[in-house]
Amino acid sequence: MQSESDALARRASTFTWSEDSVRHLVGALAALHPEFLQKGRPIDVVAQRAKRLVLALDRLTTGLNQNCGMCLKIEPEINQLFQDVRTLDAFDPVGFADHLRNFRMALEKAK
């Protein structure tokens, strides 16, 4: 796992990021909402994954908005995702999946 993470970090550092590539990546990450509805995974693992996903979406959308031609208006949706992962002990995967789907729909409207 660590070697895969290191390899991904090296590739990401040399990748030529464009507005289109970041928008595509954000859309792909937002489309992961069905994965949070899968049964059989430990809730603490799912909660940690959700937290990392929200942090990634926040950083990517912040970057887009700082360098955008047309800024995304998704503050309420990203704020809701942060609320969802604020207390991982009370993490609700169904609610998170619903809010992630709402985030994805807001992205679609922002195009």
C-alpha positions, 0 to 999 in steps of 0.5 A: 500500500505504501509503495502504491501511494508513493508511486501515485504521489510521484506521478501526480507531481509530474502530471500536467494539471489543466482545468479540464483534467481537474474537473474530470478528476473531481467528477470521477471522485464525486461519482464514487457515492455508490461505493459508500452504500456497499455492505460488509466493510468496517464502518471505521474504514469507510468513514476514514475513506470518506474523510480523505475523499472530502479533503481531496474534493475540497483541495481540488475545487479550491484550486479550480476556484482560485484559477478558474475561468468560471468558478464553481458554486458548491460551498453548501455541498462541500460544507455538508460533506465536511459535516458528514465526516466531522465526527467519524464515530457517528458516520452515516454512510447512507447520508454521506452517499446522498450528500456526495450525490448532491455534490456531484449534481451541483458540479454538473449544474456548475458546468 
